[in-house]
């Protein structure tokens, strides 16, 4: 009976995530439109709409703050508080070492570039899907760099999404008795569905599985949060710099070279070379 309850809670977390992420956006737009109407009528609504379109990163931040507040509290009372905060913090950090962050950095760099190979394959199979994804990226404000962009791309998404998917959902699936591989696969697929875009969903599911593995390897959400943030950074700032500065051939060589680099990083992380062993 208890196992079934935990499976149900895992599903509930995902459903609420979808409702809050989409519902909070609708609520913010509706509230902004109402406020604009009150202060300036039609012109006020147009002004608010223009403001939102010019500040998409701020809009994203607000959505993550609303959603994250709910699930951060949930995670705290469900997992951190029962274990005791000092013990919980110690458990989250005891298997981390300086060398592990070096390998996490290398892993993040390699994964981001290997994803380019995956997207090339998708482009061959479903070019229209890549076109839709490219249009989505161009209109989402992910390359409009600013302090708000840092918060809305490198801080809040890794924090909130890791708490939800690798913290709550994976945690409840494990409590339900699912073996790690099955639980990790389920949360990874849900992470892909959560993105509601075929291209992003495919690589997000693969990334989600890797991030779940890091939770198992380090018994901590800190490692996947770091990789998630670095992945977002490399996928925006660094890839843009590379594509603008490097010759296409050299850029392609980096992508190909990241395949063995990814394997090396995974081997070093799995065996804990230079770091703390997993007990």
Secondary structure, 3 states (H helix, E strand, C coil): CHHHHHHHHHHHHHHHHHHHHHHHHHHHHHHHHHHHHHHHHHHHHHHHHHHHHHCHHHHHHHHHHHHHHHHHHHHHHHHHHHHCHHHHHHHHHCCCCHHHHHHHHHHHHHHHHHHHHHHHHHHHHCHHHHHHHHHHHHHCCCCCCCHHHHHHHHHHHHHHHHHHHHHHHHHHHHHCCCCHHHHHHHHHHHHHHHCCCHHHHHHHHHHHHHHHHHHHHHCCHHHHHHHHHHHHHHHHHHHHHHHHHCCHHHHHHHHHHHHHHHHHHHHHHHCCCCCCCCC
